[in-house]
Amino acid sequence: MTQTPGTPDAAPAPTLSESAGSVDGASVKAVPQILAARLRDAVGAAVRGKVDEVDLALATFLSGGHLLIEDLPGTGKTLLSRAIAAAVGGRFGRVQCTPDLLPTDITGTSVFRPDTTDWEFHPGPVFANVLLIDEINRASPRTQSALLEPMEEHQVTVDGQTRDLPDPFFCVATQNPFGQAGTFPLPESQLDRFAMSLSLGLPDRDAERDVLSGVGGVDSLDRMQPVATTAEVLEAVAATRVLYCADALLEYLLDLMESTRNDPHLAHGASPRASLGALHLARGHAVVQGRDHVTPDDIQAVFVASLAHRVSIGDRTDTVATRQVLTGILGRVPVPRP
């Protein structure tokens, strides 16, 4: 990443011993960087050799967005999702998507009770703090649409009655590359609900050796303990949303977004919602890096991953191709100088 001359270098993530006062719930709430450091250590212990990807996933979580992880089977998509869920505590829900999955299998349904002659609502797995949607593109379009309201409004409407979801609500969906047997492409409306899309790729040799020896990987999940409470998470997300971002960096972000709308290779560019989402993600990335302000590096770190699934080259979203175009835009737009 390009470091702007005169821009403060990225400070290391603070450790618990470096925070002022005792490290209890109150101190974590006051300093979201401390909570981010806890999460980073916990998730990194399970997901080996993917430091940048873990940082981006946690930036999504702390920004209040949702995460889409797309890659081939066996590359650690579910592992990353489960590691985040285990680290943040709270209620965990999981949906294993199949073509015959129904919307009510996610949202829940009302069941008639003959003994009371009343209808009783049985909540689905969506009523969780962390929801894992495994292989989302194996669910039918009808079932995929059941996630639109929960992800956007944090509520579910069943049988005409609207029910709020637990707070915080973080959705992590995994997806196999489109074109594999039994997959359905996600529509633009569904893709737009995700703040970021990641592709993990294969681990390097050292990371794979750790997994084979049981140092990381699925075996480590059983030993993982929550490092945060839901109250601490809510406080950290609220603090992240208002992290300082200089006016010059806002203009830099706007320049990048405008370039996507004028690029001849893209059928359509970033929407204003995508711009706002990228700003939130940049703030989240700054917190994960231990900073109390946004730098150009934070915007550059999240730019491609926040837009690859939201812009398109042709009729269908191709994140591999759009990543290449977005990387080119990132290299052309001048970085602001102090």
Backbone as numpy.savetxt, mean C-alpha at the origin, in Angstrom:
# Nx Ny Nz CAx CAy CAz Cx Cy Cz
18.50 7.74 -6.65 17.66 8.93 -6.65 18.54 10.19 -6.65
18.05 11.21 -7.30 18.82 12.45 -7.39 18.67 13.23 -6.10
19.77 13.64 -5.54 19.76 14.47 -4.34 19.94 15.92 -4.75
18.99 16.76 -4.41 19.06 18.17 -4.76 20.17 18.85 -3.97
21.02 19.63 -4.64 22.07 20.35 -3.90 21.45 21.24 -2.84
21.96 21.15 -1.64 21.44 21.98 -0.57 20.28 21.34 0.16
19.75 20.24 -0.36 18.66 19.57 0.32 19.22 18.74 1.45
18.60 18.75 2.65 19.14 17.97 3.75 19.19 16.50 3.38
20.30 15.84 3.75 20.41 14.41 3.49 19.37 13.66 4.29
19.01 12.47 3.78 18.03 11.65 4.46 18.59 11.22 5.82
17.84 11.55 6.86 18.26 11.15 8.19 17.93 9.69 8.41
18.76 8.98 9.16 18.45 7.58 9.43 17.20 7.47 10.28
16.46 6.37 10.08 15.25 6.15 10.86 15.60 6.10 12.34
14.87 6.84 13.18 15.21 6.88 14.59 14.96 5.55 15.26
15.83 5.20 16.18 15.61 4.00 16.95 14.80 4.33 18.18
14.26 3.29 18.82 13.43 3.54 19.99 14.24 4.18 21.12
15.52 3.81 21.22 16.34 4.37 22.29 16.67 5.83 22.08
16.54 6.32 20.83 16.88 7.70 20.54 15.70 8.64 20.75
14.52 8.12 20.97 13.36 8.99 21.15 13.38 9.58 22.55
12.75 10.74 22.66 12.73 11.42 23.95 11.79 10.69 24.90
12.21 10.59 26.15 11.34 9.97 27.14 11.27 8.47 26.98
10.37 7.88 27.73 10.20 6.43 27.66 9.49 6.05 26.38
9.80 4.88 25.87 9.19 4.40 24.63 7.92 3.65 25.00
6.83 4.37 25.07 5.54 3.75 25.34 4.57 4.17 24.26
3.28 3.90 24.46 2.30 4.25 23.44 2.29 5.72 23.13
2.43 6.58 24.16 2.34 8.02 23.93 3.49 8.50 23.06
4.72 8.01 23.32 5.85 8.49 22.55 5.77 8.03 21.11
5.25 6.83 20.87 5.10 6.35 19.50 4.07 7.19 18.76
2.98 7.54 19.46 1.96 8.38 18.83 2.54 9.74 18.45
3.40 10.27 19.29 3.93 11.60 19.05 4.93 11.62 17.91
5.61 10.52 17.68 6.65 10.47 16.65 6.36 9.31 15.71
5.70 9.56 14.58 5.37 8.45 13.67 6.59 7.77 13.09
7.75 8.50 13.06 8.97 7.88 12.55 9.40 6.70 13.41
9.11 6.75 14.71 9.48 5.64 15.59 8.63 4.41 15.26
7.35 4.62 15.07 6.49 3.50 14.69 6.91 2.93 13.34
7.26 3.81 12.41 7.71 3.35 11.10 8.97 2.51 11.21
9.88 2.90 12.11 11.11 2.13 12.31 10.80 0.75 12.86
9.84 0.67 13.77 9.42 -0.62 14.31 8.87 -1.51 13.19
7.98 -0.95 12.39 7.38 -1.72 11.31 8.43 -2.16 10.30
9.36 -1.28 10.01 10.40 -1.58 9.03 11.24 -2.77 9.48
11.60 -2.79 10.76 12.41 -3.90 11.28 11.62 -5.20 11.27
10.35 -5.13 11.68 9.54 -6.33 11.79 9.26 -6.95 10.43
8.83 -6.12 9.47 8.50 -6.65 8.14 9.77 -7.08 7.41
10.86 -6.33 7.58 12.11 -6.68 6.92 12.70 -7.98 7.42
12.35 -8.37 8.64 12.84 -9.63 9.16 12.23 -10.82 8.43
11.04 -10.63 7.89 10.37 -11.71 7.16 10.63 -11.62 5.66
10.57 -10.43 5.11 10.76 -10.23 3.67 12.22 -9.84 3.45
13.03 -10.78 3.09 14.47 -10.58 3.01 14.88 -10.01 1.65
15.84 -9.09 1.67 16.42 -8.58 0.44 15.54 -7.65 -0.37
14.47 -7.11 0.23 13.56 -6.22 -0.50 13.34 -4.94 0.30
14.43 -4.25 0.61 14.36 -3.07 1.46 13.51 -1.97 0.82
13.76 -1.67 -0.45 13.02 -0.60 -1.12 11.54 -0.94 -1.22
11.21 -2.18 -1.54 9.82 -2.59 -1.67 9.10 -2.53 -0.32
9.78 -2.93 0.74 9.19 -2.85 2.08 8.94 -1.39 2.46
9.90 -0.52 2.16 9.73 0.91 2.46 8.52 1.48 1.73
8.36 1.12 0.46 7.22 1.64 -0.31 5.91 1.08 0.22
5.89 -0.18 0.61 4.66 -0.76 1.16 4.28 -0.08 2.47
5.25 0.19 3.32 4.96 0.87 4.58 4.58 2.33 4.35
5.16 2.96 3.33 4.76 4.33 2.98 3.29 4.36 2.58
2.86 3.34 1.85 1.45 3.25 1.48 0.58 3.10 2.71
0.98 2.25 3.62 0.22 2.01 4.84 0.10 3.28 5.67
1.21 3.99 5.88 1.19 5.19 6.71 0.52 6.37 6.02
0.40 6.32 4.70 -0.29 7.39 3.99 -1.79 7.20 3.97
-2.28 6.05 4.46 -3.71 5.78 4.47 -4.24 5.20 3.18
-3.35 4.76 2.28 -3.79 4.21 1.01 -3.87 2.70 1.04
-4.09 2.11 -0.13 -4.17 0.66 -0.29 -3.10 0.21 -1.27
-2.70 -1.06 -1.16 -1.53 -1.55 -1.87 -1.89 -2.72 -2.78
-1.41 -2.67 -4.02 -1.56 -3.76 -4.98 -0.17 -4.33 -5.27
0.00 -5.63 -5.04 1.28 -6.30 -5.30 1.07 -7.27 -6.45
1.76 -7.04 -7.55 1.58 -7.88 -8.73 2.90 -8.49 -9.15
2.87 -9.81 -9.33 4.08 -10.53 -9.73 3.70 -11.98 -9.97
4.68 -12.75 -10.40 4.48 -14.17 -10.61 4.29 -14.89 -9.28
3.64 -16.06 -9.30 3.48 -16.82 -8.05 4.82 -17.20 -7.44
4.88 -17.19 -6.12 6.07 -17.65 -5.42 7.14 -16.61 -5.19
6.85 -15.34 -5.46 7.87 -14.29 -5.31 7.73 -13.50 -4.01
6.78 -13.86 -3.16 6.68 -13.22 -1.85 5.55 -12.22 -1.71
4.58 -12.23 -2.63 3.48 -11.27 -2.53 2.67 -11.47 -1.25
2.24 -12.71 -1.03 1.44 -13.00 0.17 2.27 -12.84 1.43
3.56 -13.18 1.36 4.43 -13.03 2.52 4.50 -11.59 2.97
4.69 -10.65 2.05 4.75 -9.24 2.40 3.44 -8.79 3.02
2.33 -9.23 2.45 1.01 -8.85 2.97 0.82 -9.35 4.39
1.13 -10.62 4.61 0.94 -11.20 5.94 1.91 -10.59 6.95
3.11 -10.24 6.52 4.08 -9.63 7.44 3.59 -8.27 7.92
3.03 -7.47 7.02 2.48 -6.17 7.43 1.34 -6.37 8.40
0.45 -7.31 8.09 -0.69 -7.57 8.96 -0.24 -8.03 10.34
0.77 -8.91 10.39 1.25 -9.40 11.67 1.92 -8.29 12.48
2.58 -7.36 11.79 3.32 -6.31 12.49 2.41 -5.24 13.08
1.30 -4.95 12.42 0.45 -3.85 12.88 -0.61 -4.31 13.86
-0.80 -5.62 14.05 -1.80 -6.09 14.98 -3.20 -5.78 14.47
-4.15 -5.68 15.38 -5.52 -5.43 14.96 -6.17 -6.66 14.38
-7.33 -6.49 13.83 -8.09 -7.60 13.25 -7.61 -7.86 11.82
-7.40 -9.11 11.49 -6.89 -9.50 10.19 -7.93 -10.32 9.45
-8.17 -9.95 8.19 -9.09 -10.70 7.35 -8.41 -11.12 6.07
-8.81 -12.26 5.54 -8.19 -12.76 4.31 -9.27 -13.34 3.40
-9.14 -13.03 2.11 -10.02 -13.56 1.09 -9.16 -14.24 0.04
-9.39 -15.52 -0.20 -8.71 -16.24 -1.27 -9.62 -16.24 -2.49
-9.27 -15.46 -3.49 -10.18 -15.24 -4.62 -10.20 -16.45 -5.57
-11.38 -16.80 -6.01 -11.61 -17.84 -7.01 -12.71 -17.34 -7.94
-12.83 -17.92 -9.13 -13.87 -17.44 -10.07 -15.29 -17.55 -9.53
-15.55 -18.47 -8.60 -16.92 -18.64 -8.10 -17.16 -17.87 -6.79
-16.21 -17.03 -6.39 -16.38 -16.23 -5.18 -17.51 -15.22 -5.38
-18.37 -15.06 -4.39 -19.50 -14.13 -4.46 -19.19 -12.85 -3.69
-19.83 -11.73 -4.05 -19.61 -10.50 -3.29 -19.90 -10.65 -1.80
-20.94 -11.42 -1.45 -21.28 -11.60 -0.04 -20.21 -12.40 0.71
-19.37 -13.14 -0.01 -18.26 -13.84 0.64 -17.23 -12.86 1.17
-17.27 -11.62 0.67 -16.35 -10.58 1.13 -17.04 -9.65 2.12
-18.24 -9.18 1.78 -18.91 -8.17 2.58 -19.70 -8.74 3.75
-20.19 -9.98 3.62 -21.07 -10.55 4.62 -22.49 -10.61 4.11
-23.36 -11.23 4.88 -24.74 -11.41 4.45 -25.66 -11.48 5.66
-26.95 -11.25 5.43 -27.96 -11.34 6.48 -28.61 -12.72 6.46
-28.74 -13.32 7.62 -29.30 -14.66 7.76 -30.55 -14.58 8.63
-31.61 -15.25 8.19 -32.87 -15.23 8.94 -32.79 -16.18 10.13
-33.17 -15.68 11.31 -33.19 -16.48 12.53 -34.63 -16.87 12.86
-35.01 -18.12 12.66 -36.41 -18.52 12.94 -36.80 -18.35 14.40
-35.82 -18.50 15.32 -36.17 -18.41 16.73 -36.54 -17.00 17.15
-35.96 -16.01 16.48 -36.27 -14.61 16.81 -37.07 -13.92 15.72
-37.25 -14.60 14.60 -37.93 -14.03 13.41 -37.28 -12.73 12.97
-35.97 -12.62 13.17 -35.22 -11.44 12.76 -34.10 -11.85 11.79
-33.65 -10.85 11.05 -32.50 -11.06 10.19 -31.25 -10.66 10.94
-30.26 -11.54 10.95 -29.01 -11.29 11.67 -27.87 -11.17 10.66
-27.11 -10.08 10.78 -26.03 -9.83 9.84 -24.78 -10.58 10.28
-24.21 -11.34 9.36 -22.94 -12.04 9.59 -21.86 -11.31 8.79
-20.98 -10.57 9.47 -19.97 -9.79 8.75 -18.98 -10.69 8.02
-18.51 -10.21 6.86 -17.52 -10.92 6.08 -16.12 -10.52 6.48
-15.12 -11.07 5.83 -13.72 -10.77 6.19 -13.32 -9.32 5.95
-14.12 -8.55 5.21 -13.77 -7.15 4.96 -13.80 -6.33 6.24
-14.48 -6.82 7.27 -14.54 -6.10 8.55 -13.27 -6.40 9.34
-12.19 -5.81 8.90 -10.87 -6.04 9.49 -10.05 -4.77 9.40
-9.00 -4.69 10.22 -8.07 -3.57 10.12 -7.12 -3.75 8.94
-6.70 -4.98 8.71 -5.85 -5.30 7.57 -6.53 -6.42 6.80
-6.86 -6.16 5.55 -7.54 -7.13 4.70 -6.61 -7.56 3.58
-6.37 -8.85 3.49 -5.57 -9.42 2.41 -6.50 -10.03 1.37
-6.45 -9.50 0.15 -7.20 -10.05 -0.98 -6.19 -10.80 -1.84
-6.17 -12.11 -1.69 -5.16 -12.92 -2.37 -5.62 -13.27 -3.78
-4.77 -12.94 -4.77 -5.05 -13.19 -6.19 -6.38 -12.55 -6.60
-6.44 -11.23 -6.45 -7.67 -10.50 -6.69 -8.19 -10.67 -8.11
-7.29 -10.83 -9.07 -7.76 -10.93 -10.45 -8.21 -12.35 -10.82
-8.34 -13.24 -9.84 -9.01 -14.50 -10.09 -10.49 -14.43 -9.71
-10.90 -13.35 -9.07 -12.32 -13.13 -8.78 -13.00 -12.51 -10.00
-14.28 -12.77 -10.14 -15.03 -12.23 -11.28 -15.18 -10.73 -11.14
-15.43 -10.01 -12.24 -15.63 -8.57 -12.16 -16.74 -8.18 -11.18
-17.80 -8.98 -11.10 -18.88 -8.68 -10.16 -18.37 -8.70 -8.72
-17.55 -9.68 -8.39 -17.02 -9.76 -7.03 -15.97 -8.67 -6.79
-15.17 -8.37 -7.79 -14.19 -7.29 -7.63 -14.87 -5.98 -7.28
-16.04 -5.74 -7.87 -16.74 -4.48 -7.63 -17.23 -4.34 -6.20
-17.32 -5.46 -5.46 -17.74 -5.39 -4.07 -16.72 -4.68 -3.20
-15.49 -4.50 -3.72 -14.43 -3.84 -2.95 -14.38 -2.34 -3.18
-15.13 -1.83 -4.14 -15.05 -0.41 -4.47 -15.48 0.46 -3.30
-16.64 0.17 -2.73 -17.13 0.98 -1.61 -16.24 0.85 -0.37
-15.85 -0.35 0.04 -14.98 -0.44 1.23 -13.67 0.31 1.08
-13.03 0.21 -0.10 -11.72 0.82 -0.27 -11.80 2.34 -0.36
-12.88 2.86 -0.90 -12.99 4.30 -1.07 -13.61 4.98 0.14
-14.66 4.37 0.70 -15.44 5.03 1.75 -15.33 4.36 3.10
-14.59 3.25 3.19 -14.42 2.53 4.46 -15.76 2.14 5.06
-16.66 1.68 4.23 -17.97 1.23 4.68 -18.49 0.18 3.71
-19.51 -0.55 4.15 -20.12 -1.61 3.35 -21.63 -1.46 3.43
-22.30 -1.55 2.29 -23.76 -1.50 2.25 -24.28 -2.87 1.85
-25.01 -3.51 2.75 -25.59 -4.83 2.51 -27.07 -4.77 2.88
-27.92 -5.22 1.96 -29.37 -5.22 2.19 -29.88 -3.84 2.55
-29.32 -2.83 1.92 -29.79 -1.46 2.12 -29.29 -0.80 3.39
-28.48 -1.47 4.18 -27.97 -0.90 5.42 -26.46 -0.71 5.31
-25.99 0.47 5.66 -24.57 0.80 5.57 -23.90 0.61 6.93
-22.78 -0.09 6.91 -22.04 -0.36 8.14 -20.60 0.11 7.96
-20.06 0.78 8.98 -18.69 1.27 8.94 -17.71 0.13 9.18
-16.55 0.24 8.53 -15.48 -0.72 8.73 -14.60 -0.28 9.90
-13.84 -1.21 10.48 -12.91 -0.82 11.55 -11.90 0.22 11.05
-11.43 1.02 11.95 -10.46 2.07 11.62 -9.20 1.82 12.43
-8.04 1.73 11.79 -7.76 1.92 10.37 -8.18 0.72 9.53
-8.33 0.97 8.22 -8.65 -0.10 7.27 -7.62 -0.04 6.15
-6.85 -1.11 6.01 -5.77 -1.18 5.03 -5.97 -2.44 4.20
-6.12 -2.25 2.89 -6.33 -3.37 1.98 -5.05 -3.65 1.20
-4.61 -4.89 1.26 -3.46 -5.34 0.48 -3.95 -6.43 -0.46
-3.84 -6.19 -1.76 -4.28 -7.17 -2.75 -3.08 -7.68 -3.53
-3.07 -8.97 -3.79 -2.05 -9.54 -4.64 -2.68 -9.93 -5.97
-1.86 -9.90 -7.00 -2.38 -10.15 -8.35 -1.34 -10.88 -9.17
-1.76 -11.93 -9.87 -0.90 -12.59 -10.83 -0.93 -11.80 -12.14
0.13 -11.83 -12.92 0.13 -11.09 -14.19 -1.05 -11.49 -15.05
-1.69 -10.48 -15.66 -2.84 -10.75 -16.52 -2.41 -11.62 -17.71
-3.26 -12.56 -18.05 -2.95 -13.47 -19.14 -2.76 -14.89 -18.65
-2.53 -15.06 -17.32 -2.47 -16.41 -16.79 -3.87 -17.02 -16.78
-3.93 -18.32 -16.78 -5.22 -19.01 -16.83 -6.07 -18.62 -15.63
-7.35 -18.29 -15.91 -8.30 -18.01 -14.84 -8.21 -16.63 -14.24
-7.65 -15.66 -14.96 -7.55 -14.31 -14.42 -8.47 -13.36 -15.19
-8.93 -12.32 -14.48 -9.77 -11.27 -15.06 -9.04 -9.94 -14.87
-8.96 -9.11 -15.91 -8.28 -7.81 -15.74 -9.06 -6.91 -14.80
-8.36 -6.18 -13.95 -9.02 -5.24 -13.06 -9.43 -4.00 -13.85
-10.67 -3.54 -13.69 -11.09 -2.32 -14.39 -10.39 -1.09 -13.82
-10.42 -0.01 -14.59 -9.74 1.22 -14.16 -10.27 1.73 -12.83
-11.59 1.60 -12.62 -12.18 2.08 -11.36 -11.62 1.33 -10.17
-11.34 0.04 -10.34 -10.77 -0.75 -9.25 -9.29 -0.42 -9.06
-8.56 -0.31 -10.14 -7.14 0.01 -10.05 -6.91 1.36 -9.37
-7.82 2.32 -9.63 -7.66 3.66 -9.09 -7.82 3.68 -7.57
-8.41 2.64 -7.00 -8.56 2.58 -5.54 -7.25 2.25 -4.84
-6.27 1.77 -5.61 -4.98 1.43 -5.01 -4.04 2.63 -5.13
-3.44 3.01 -4.01 -2.51 4.13 -4.01 -1.19 3.77 -4.68
-0.81 2.49 -4.60 0.49 2.09 -5.12 0.43 0.66 -5.63
1.19 0.39 -6.68 1.36 -0.98 -7.18 2.85 -1.33 -7.15
3.14 -2.50 -6.62 4.52 -2.95 -6.49 4.72 -4.26 -7.24
5.94 -4.48 -7.69 6.35 -5.76 -8.25 7.62 -6.16 -7.51
7.59 -7.30 -6.84 8.70 -7.68 -5.97 9.89 -8.24 -6.73
9.62 -9.09 -7.72 10.72 -9.73 -8.43 11.37 -10.82 -7.61
12.35 -11.48 -8.20 13.03 -12.57 -7.52 14.04 -12.04 -6.51
14.25 -12.75 -5.40 15.24 -12.31 -4.41 16.65 -12.56 -4.91
17.62 -11.85 -4.33 19.00 -12.14 -4.68 19.45 -13.42 -3.95
20.66 -13.83 -4.22 21.14 -15.12 -3.68 21.18 -15.12 -2.15
21.67 -14.03 -1.56 21.77 -13.97 -0.11 20.39 -14.03 0.55
19.43 -13.29 -0.02 18.08 -13.30 0.55 17.44 -14.68 0.42
17.65 -15.33 -0.72 17.09 -16.66 -0.91 17.74 -17.67 0.04
19.03 -17.50 0.32 19.70 -18.37 1.29 19.08 -18.20 2.67
18.76 -16.94 3.05 18.11 -16.70 4.34 16.78 -17.42 4.43
16.01 -17.36 3.34 14.71 -18.02 3.34 14.87 -19.53 3.48
15.83 -20.09 2.74 16.05 -21.54 2.80 16.52 -21.99 4.18
17.25 -21.12 4.87 17.76 -21.48 6.19 16.79 -21.14 7.31
15.63 -20.57 6.97 14.62 -20.27 7.97 14.79 -18.96 8.69
15.75 -18.12 8.25 15.95 -16.82 8.89 14.79 -15.89 8.58
14.30 -15.90 7.34 13.15 -15.09 6.97 12.09 -15.97 6.34
11.23 -15.36 5.54 10.22 -16.13 4.85 9.03 -16.47 5.73
8.23 -17.42 5.27 6.99 -17.79 5.95 7.26 -18.31 7.36
8.37 -19.01 7.55 8.67 -19.58 8.87 8.79 -18.51 9.94
9.20 -17.31 9.56 9.40 -16.24 10.55 8.09 -15.60 10.99
7.00 -15.81 10.25 5.73 -15.18 10.61 5.20 -15.68 11.94
5.41 -16.95 12.23 4.93 -17.50 13.50 5.61 -16.87 14.70
6.80 -16.34 14.50 7.54 -15.72 15.61 7.30 -14.21 15.69
6.59 -13.66 14.72 6.41 -12.21 14.68 5.32 -11.76 15.65
5.63 -10.73 16.40 4.70 -10.14 17.34 4.30 -8.74 16.87
3.07 -8.30 17.14 2.68 -6.93 16.75 3.58 -5.89 17.40
3.94 -4.88 16.64 4.80 -3.81 17.16 4.05 -2.49 17.27
2.74 -2.51 17.04 1.94 -1.30 17.12 0.51 -1.67 17.45
-0.22 -0.73 18.02 -1.65 -0.89 18.26 -2.41 -0.10 17.20
-3.69 -0.38 17.07 -4.49 0.35 16.09 -4.56 1.84 16.42
-4.57 2.18 17.72 -4.59 3.59 18.11 -3.31 4.28 17.68
-2.16 3.61 17.83 -0.89 4.18 17.41 -0.85 4.35 15.90
-1.41 3.39 15.19 -1.44 3.48 13.73 -2.27 4.68 13.28
-3.44 4.86 13.88 -4.30 6.00 13.53 -3.57 7.32 13.78
-2.88 7.41 14.90 -2.14 8.63 15.22 -1.02 8.87 14.21
-0.33 7.80 13.83 0.78 7.94 12.89 0.28 8.35 11.51
-0.83 7.77 11.06 -1.39 8.12 9.76 -1.81 9.59 9.74
-2.45 10.04 10.82 -2.88 11.45 10.89 -1.68 12.39 10.86
-0.60 12.03 11.57 0.59 12.88 11.57 1.28 12.87 10.21
1.27 11.73 9.54 1.91 11.63 8.23 1.19 12.49 7.20
-0.12 12.55 7.28 -0.90 13.31 6.30 -0.58 14.80 6.29
-0.04 15.32 7.38 0.24 16.77 7.47 1.74 17.05 7.53
2.57 16.07 7.16 4.01 16.28 7.16 4.37 17.44 6.22
5.37 18.22 6.60 5.71 19.42 5.84 6.23 19.09 4.45
5.69 19.79 3.46 6.17 19.70 2.08 6.28 21.11 1.53
7.48 21.50 1.11 7.74 22.86 0.64 6.97 23.15 -0.65
6.66 24.42 -0.86 5.92 24.82 -2.07 6.66 24.43 -3.34
7.99 24.54 -3.32 8.77 24.20 -4.50 8.60 22.72 -4.86
8.45 21.87 -3.86 8.26 20.44 -4.12 6.85 20.15 -4.61
5.88 20.93 -4.17 4.53 20.80 -4.73 4.54 21.14 -6.21
5.27 22.19 -6.57 5.38 22.55 -7.99 6.10 21.47 -8.78
7.11 20.85 -8.18 7.83 19.75 -8.82 6.88 18.57 -9.08
6.06 18.25 -8.09 5.09 17.17 -8.27 4.09 17.52 -9.36
3.64 18.76 -9.40 2.70 19.18 -10.45 3.35 19.12 -11.83
4.62 19.46 -11.92 5.33 19.35 -13.20 5.37 17.90 -13.68
5.62 16.98 -12.76 5.65 15.57 -13.12 4.28 15.10 -13.60
3.24 15.49 -12.89 1.89 15.07 -13.27 1.48 15.66 -14.62
1.83 16.92 -14.85 1.50 17.54 -16.13 2.24 16.85 -17.28
3.45 16.39 -17.01 4.21 15.69 -18.04 3.54 14.38 -18.45
2.88 13.71 -17.50 2.17 12.48 -17.86 0.99 12.77 -18.78
0.38 13.93 -18.63 -0.78 14.28 -19.45 -0.38 14.75 -20.85
0.87 15.17 -21.00 1.35 15.64 -22.30 2.24 14.62 -23.01
2.54 13.52 -22.36 3.43 12.54 -22.97 2.71 11.81 -24.11
3.28 11.77 -25.31 2.61 11.15 -26.46 2.47 9.63 -26.32
3.23 9.00 -25.45 3.17 7.56 -25.29 2.01 7.11 -24.41
1.43 8.02 -23.63 0.38 7.67 -22.70 -0.98 8.05 -23.26
-1.93 7.11 -23.21 -3.28 7.40 -23.69 -3.98 8.41 -22.79
-3.74 8.32 -21.51 -4.24 9.34 -20.58 -3.27 9.44 -19.42
-3.15 10.65 -18.88 -2.20 10.90 -17.81 -2.82 10.78 -16.44
-2.11 11.33 -15.46 -2.53 11.21 -14.07 -3.70 12.16 -13.78
-4.61 11.69 -12.95 -5.75 12.49 -12.53 -5.38 13.31 -11.30
-6.18 14.33 -10.93 -5.91 15.06 -9.69 -5.90 14.15 -8.46
-6.74 13.11 -8.47 -6.72 12.17 -7.35 -5.37 11.46 -7.27
-4.81 11.14 -8.43 -3.50 10.50 -8.44 -2.42 11.44 -7.91
-2.54 12.73 -8.23 -1.58 13.72 -7.72 -1.64 13.78 -6.20
-2.86 13.83 -5.66 -3.01 13.87 -4.20 -2.48 12.59 -3.57
-2.75 11.46 -4.21 -2.24 10.20 -3.68 -0.73 10.14 -3.67
-0.09 10.68 -4.72 1.37 10.70 -4.78 1.95 11.58 -3.68
1.29 12.69 -3.38 1.75 13.56 -2.30 1.67 12.84 -0.95
0.56 12.16 -0.70 0.43 11.40 0.54 1.52 10.33 0.64
1.78 9.65 -0.48 2.79 8.60 -0.48 4.19 9.17 -0.24
4.48 10.34 -0.81 5.78 10.98 -0.58 5.95 11.31 0.90
4.89 11.78 1.53 4.96 12.04 2.97 5.18 10.75 3.75
4.47 9.68 3.34 4.67 8.40 4.00 6.09 7.89 3.84
6.66 8.06 2.66 8.03 7.62 2.43 9.01 8.41 3.28
8.76 9.71 3.43 9.63 10.53 4.27 9.61 10.03 5.72
8.43 9.67 6.21 8.32 9.16 7.58 9.08 7.85 7.73
8.96 6.96 6.74 9.65 5.67 6.79 11.16 5.88 6.79
11.62 6.92 6.10 13.06 7.22 6.07 13.52 8.00 7.29
12.60 8.31 8.20 12.98 8.98 9.44 13.03 10.49 9.36
12.39 11.07 8.34 12.43 12.53 8.17 11.12 13.16 8.62
11.19 14.46 8.94 9.99 15.20 9.31 9.59 16.18 8.21
10.10 15.99 7.00 9.76 16.84 5.86 9.97 16.03 4.58
9.31 16.45 3.52 9.41 15.78 2.23 10.60 16.34 1.46
11.34 15.47 0.78 12.45 15.87 -0.08 12.16 15.41 -1.51
12.93 15.90 -2.50 12.75 15.40 -3.86 12.91 13.89 -3.96
13.79 13.32 -3.14 13.97 11.87 -3.16 12.69 11.13 -2.84
11.88 11.66 -1.93 10.62 11.00 -1.56 9.65 11.00 -2.73
9.55 12.12 -3.43 8.66 12.18 -4.59 9.14 11.24 -5.68
10.44 11.22 -5.92 10.98 10.33 -6.94 10.80 8.86 -6.58
10.88 8.54 -5.29 10.77 7.15 -4.86 9.38 6.58 -5.09
8.35 7.42 -5.00 6.97 6.92 -5.09 6.33 7.20 -6.44
6.94 8.04 -7.27 6.27 8.52 -8.49 5.85 7.37 -9.41
6.78 6.51 -9.75 6.48 5.45 -10.73 5.47 4.46 -10.15
5.70 4.02 -8.93 4.82 3.01 -8.32 3.42 3.54 -8.05
3.29 4.85 -7.87 1.96 5.41 -7.60 1.14 5.61 -8.86
1.79 5.59 -10.04 1.08 5.90 -11.28 1.08 4.76 -12.30
1.92 3.75 -12.12 2.06 2.71 -13.15 0.75 2.01 -13.46
-0.12 1.88 -12.47 -1.41 1.22 -12.67 -2.54 2.20 -12.97
-2.24 3.49 -12.92 -3.29 4.50 -13.10 -3.23 5.18 -14.47
-2.16 5.02 -15.19 -2.05 5.55 -16.55 -1.95 4.38 -17.51
-2.19 4.64 -18.77 -2.18 3.53 -19.74 -1.57 3.99 -21.05
-1.08 3.01 -21.78 -0.52 3.27 -23.10 -1.55 3.00 -24.18
-2.28 1.92 -24.04 -3.31 1.56 -25.01 -4.64 1.35 -24.31
-5.39 0.37 -24.82 -6.70 0.10 -24.26 -6.61 -0.60 -22.91
-5.51 -1.29 -22.65 -5.39 -2.05 -21.40 -4.14 -1.60 -20.65
-4.26 -1.54 -19.33 -3.15 -1.12 -18.51 -2.02 -2.15 -18.55
-0.84 -1.70 -18.90 0.34 -2.55 -18.95 1.38 -1.89 -18.05
1.48 -2.37 -16.81 2.32 -1.69 -15.84 3.81 -1.77 -16.19
4.21 -2.81 -16.90 5.61 -2.91 -17.30 5.97 -1.79 -18.27
5.10 -1.57 -19.26 5.35 -0.52 -20.25 5.20 0.87 -19.63
4.18 1.07 -18.80 3.98 2.39 -18.21 5.11 2.74 -17.25
5.68 1.76 -16.58 6.82 2.05 -15.70 8.00 2.61 -16.50
8.21 2.09 -17.69 9.31 2.59 -18.52 9.06 4.04 -18.93
7.82 4.35 -19.32 7.50 5.72 -19.72 7.63 6.66 -18.54
7.12 6.25 -17.37 7.17 7.11 -16.19 8.60 7.33 -15.72
9.44 6.32 -15.86 10.84 6.48 -15.50 11.52 7.51 -16.41
11.14 7.49 -17.69 11.67 8.50 -18.61 11.23 9.90 -18.24
9.96 10.05 -17.83 9.47 11.37 -17.40 10.24 11.84 -16.17
10.47 10.92 -15.25 11.19 11.28 -14.02 12.60 11.78 -14.33
13.21 11.26 -15.38 14.55 11.70 -15.74 14.58 13.01 -16.48
13.43 13.40 -17.09 13.41 14.63 -17.89 13.00 15.87 -17.11
12.11 15.71 -16.15 11.60 16.88 -15.44 12.65 17.41 -14.47
12.99 18.69 -14.55 14.05 19.25 -13.68 13.67 19.16 -12.21
14.67 18.83 -11.40 14.48 18.78 -9.95 14.68 20.18 -9.39
13.79 20.65 -8.51 13.93 22.03 -7.98 15.19 22.18 -7.16
15.77 23.35 -7.27 16.95 23.68 -6.47 16.53 24.63 -5.37
17.20 24.58 -4.22 16.83 25.45 -3.11 17.07 26.91 -3.43
